[in-house]
């Protein structure tokens, strides 16, 4: 079987859509005007991704406020924030360039998604005209951070919150498959960040990695092995405004725990690492051939979405050939390090020419990855 290849999910929102989000926050356009801009961007994203040869396309998450907040708010500015949330929650992450992203705080139960990923997929899937699509969803471990770290909510215990969270995440995943997704990947960027121990961001020092792994497995336990074969986990050190939040945390702190998650496949940032070969080796040593009835597949990142340089097909092919020395061929795949723009407002500063140019770069990178996976498969004879 040739090396499979899969996109993570997001694309930079075009400038006109980012302006529409800002105008919607300012109250100068109506909800239907924002949706019109989202429709246009989603259609263009799907069309261009199909043209790259990507086997499973997405709408670039053009309808989502972000990969993490789509269930609870319409925009990053807080317009449409669910009524039982306050804006002053924990930082999700403090990035290396100094900017941060903050989560809301749950003030009253129960937790219930306002928007499901399958709502966005259903609105976009017609633009694919039958081409297979996948959908990314947020991990329950990220939304676990909505509940106060050291306090309780009167009348709503953390145990009940977790039960509701598991139920909502399961509903989100099942709804995506019902809406037509062939695969669903769970964004788990907080996995690596959980070992950072950043004093500015208390949850990163609260030893939550095992809690996160157990919580994600609690959701996956709701699915059969045949279903989990098509449910993946994405991990990376962040990717927002061309900056990261946890690249200094060694993969040795994450990988053994990561593969304890009973998912069918993993989308793993590797291309921007300084010691890729060592990471391939760690993956090969820890990936499981039987994860509660499913063989795990590691899709290694071969493109860095945070830089404008487009790696050649030859260089990407060689990354995969090196990875194949350590990872069994039937457990190896190719992906990008991260979504190309997980947050809806992102000017892509390192790209120099704005988000429209960054979209062109993203499509070129995807196209080269797809071709490189074919060439690597041919050289390996698989």
N, C-alpha and C positions, 0 to 999 in steps of 0.2 A: 504493500500500500504506500503511495507517495506521501511525503511529509505534508500533513494538513496545515492550513494557514488560516488565521482568524484575526479580525480587527478587534480592538478592545471595545470601542463604542463611539466616543465623542469626536466631534470636529469643531474647529473654531466657528463661532457664530459670525456670519457676515456683518459688515459694519451697519447695514440697514437694520438688521435684527437687533444688534446691540443698542442701536439708537431707539428702536421701538420699545425695548425693555425699559430704557431710561425714561422715555416719554410716558410709558404706562405708569411707572413709579411716580412721575411728576403730575399725573392726572390730566395730561394734555391729549391723550388718545384713549379710546375705549378698549374693552377686552377683545371685541371682535377685530379691531385693528391689529392688535398684537397677534392674534391667531392667524390673521391673513399673512403677516410677515413670517410667522413660524411655518405656515403651509408652504410658502415660497421657498424658504431655506431648506425645509425637509425634502421637498421634491428635487431641488438642485443637488442636495447631498446624496440622495439615493441614486440619482441618474449618474453622477460623476463617480460614485463608488462602484457601481456596476461596471462602468467603463474601465476601471482598473483591473478587472478580472477577479475581484474579491468574491469568493464563493458564497459567503454569508454577509449581507450588507446591513447597515443600520441607517437611521435617519440623522446620524450625527448628534443625537440628543438635543436637537434644535428647540424642542418644546420644553426642556427641563431647565429649571432655575440652576440646578447643578446636579451632578451625579449623586450627591448625598441628600439634597434638600427637596427634590422633586415631590416626595410624598406629603410635604408639610407647608410649602409656600410657593406662590406663583413666580416670585422674582427674588433675586438676592437682596434687593432693597427692602424686602419684607411685605410687599403688597400681596394680600391674600394669605397671610400667615394664619394658620389654624387658630381658632379662638382659645384653645386651652394651652397655648404656648406663649411665652414671653421672649423678647428678642435678646435678653441678656444672659444667654447660656454660656457653656464652656467653649473655649477655643477648640475647634477641631485641630488646627495646626498653625504653628508659626513658621513661616517659610524662611529660607536662607537669605533672601533679599530684604527681609524685615517685615513684609506684609503678612497679614493673618486672615484666616477665615474662621468665623464664629458660628456656632450652632445655637438655635433657640433653646429655651429651657421649658420643660414640661411643668405646668403649674397645677394641673388637674387631670385626673383620669376620666375616661379611659383613653389610651393611645389608639388612634385610628388614622389610617392614611387618608389624606384629602384627595390625592391623585395617585393612581397606580401606574407603574411603568406600562402596563398593558393598555391603559387609556391612550398614552402617547403612541404606542405601537399601532393600535387600532386606527388612529387618525392618520398614520403615515403609510401603512402597508399597501394601500392601493397604488401608491406611486412606484412601487417595485414591479408592478405588472407581472407578478408571478415569480420573480427572482427570489430565492430563499433569503430570509432575514433572520437575524438574531436580535436579542435584546439584553441590555445590561440592567441590573437592579442593584439597589444599595443593600449592603450586608446588614443584618440585624445588629451586629457588633458596633457599627457606626451609630445607629440610632439608639443604642444602649446609652450613649452619652447624653441623650436628651434628659435623662433622669438625673437629679442632683447627685454629685459624686459622694458626698458625705452626709447628706440629709435625706429625710423622707418626705413624701407628699401626704398630707393628711387625708385619710380615707382611701389611699391608693398605694398599696405596698409595692416594693420593688419586685416581689415574686409575682404579683398580679400583672404588673407592667411587663415583665419578661414574657409571661404567658401570652399577653395580648400582642406583644412584639413578634413573637414566633408565629402566631396565627396570621398576622398581617403580612409578614414576609412570605410565608407559604402561599397565601392568597395571591400575592404579587407574582410569584414565580408561576404558579398554576395558570393564572390569568394570561400570562405572556404566551405560554404554550397554546392555550385555547384560542388566543387571538392570531396564532399562526407562526410564532417564533419556532425555528428549528433548534436553536440552542439558547440558553440563558446563562449569562455570566454574572457572578456576584462580585461587586467592587469591594475589596478588602484592603484598601491602602493603609488603614489604621493598624494593620498587623505589624508592620515594621516600626511604625511610630510608637507602638506600645512598649518598645524596649529603649526608647530614647532617653527617658528620665530627664526631661527638660524642666527645670525648676519654675520656669515662666508658665508652664502648662501642666498643672498638677496631675491630671489623669495619666499622663505618660510615665509617671513614677509610681503608679498604684498597682503595678504587677498584674495588669489586666489581660495579658496575652492568653493565658489558659482559659480565663472566663470567656474571652472572645471565641476561641477555638471551640469550646464546649457549646456556646450559644449557636454558632454556625452549624455545628453538627446536630444540634437539637432540631433545627429547621430541616436539614438534609435527611434526618431520620424519618421524615414524613413522606419521603419519596422512595420508590423501588429502585433497585440497581439499574434497570433499563431506563428509568427516568434520569437517574443521577449521571448516567453516561453522558448526557447532554446538558448537565449543569456544571458550570466551571467557577473558578475562583480567580480573581485578578489581584495581584499584589505589585506594589511599586513604592518608591520613596516620595511619592507626590509628584504633581505636575500642574502648576498653576502660574500664569504670568511668566512662563519659562523659568520657573524656580522650583526647588524641591524642599522637602521638610525633614527627611530622615535618611539621606544617603550615607551618612557616617555610621549608621547602625549596621554592623556586619550581618550578612545573610546567615551566618552560622547561628545567630540569635533567633532566626525565624524559621528556616527551612525544615528542621525536624518536626516542629509543631505544625507548620503549614500542611505538610503531607499527612498529618493526622486527621485533617478534614476529609470526610468521605465523599469528596466531589470526584467527578469523572475526569476533569481536566483543569489545568492551571495556566494562566497567562502571567508570565513572570518577567519582570523588567531585568534585562541583562546588558543591552547594547551600550548603555552609558556607564557601566561598571569598568573600573580600571583593571580588574582581574577576572575577566569573563570565564576563562578556562577553569579557574578554581571553582566558580559557581556552577558550571556545567558538571564538574566532578561531584560537588555536593548534591546536586539534583539527582545524579545517577545513583548515588549512595543511599538516598533517603526516599525517593519516589517508590510507591507501592504497586506491585502487580495485582494485588487483591485488596481493595479498600472496601470491605464489607460488600463484596460481590461485584465490584467494578474495577477495571484496570485503569490506573491513572495515566494521563498524558500531560507532559510538560511542554507548553508552547513557550519557547524562549524568545525574549525580546531581541529583535535585530535592527530596529529603527529607534532613534532617539527623537521624540516629538518636540523636544524643547529647544532644538537648534535648527537653523534654516538649511544647513548643509544636507544635501541628498546623497546618501551612501549609494555606491554603485551596486548593480546586481552581482557582480563578481565578489565584492567584499562581503555582501550579505550571504551569498552562497558559501563562502569560506567560513563564516561564523557558524553556519549550520553543519558544515562538514566537521568542524572542530567539536561542536556539541555532540555530534553523532559518535565520537570516540568514547564518550562517557555515558550517554543516555541511550538505552535500548531504542533501536530504530522504530519499533512499533509504539514507543512511548514519547516520541519527539514530534513537536510541532513548531510553527513559527508565528510570531505576533509582533506587535510594537510594544515599546516599553510601557506605554500608558495611553490613555485616551489623549487625543491631540489637543483637547481643551475641555476639561471636565466641568468648568464653571462658565456660566453663560456670558459673564462680562469678563473679557480677557483680551487685551490689546496685543498680546504676543510680542513683548518689547524686544526680545533678542532677534526677532525676525526682521525688524527694521522698517518694514513697509506695511504693517498693520495686519489685521486678521484676514482680509481678503487674499492677500499674498500668502499668508500662512495656510489657508485652505488649499491653494494650488500646490504648495510644498507637501502637504499631507497626502494629497492624492498621488503625487509622484512617488512618495515613499511607499505607499501601499502597493502601487503597481510594481515597483522594484522588488518588494518582499514576495509578492505572488510569483513573479518570474524566477526569483532566486530559489524559492522552495521547489519549483519544478526542476531546475537545473541540478540542485543538490540531490534530489531524488533520483535523477537519471545517473548521476555519478555514483551514487550508492547502490544503484541497481534495485531500487524498491519502488 
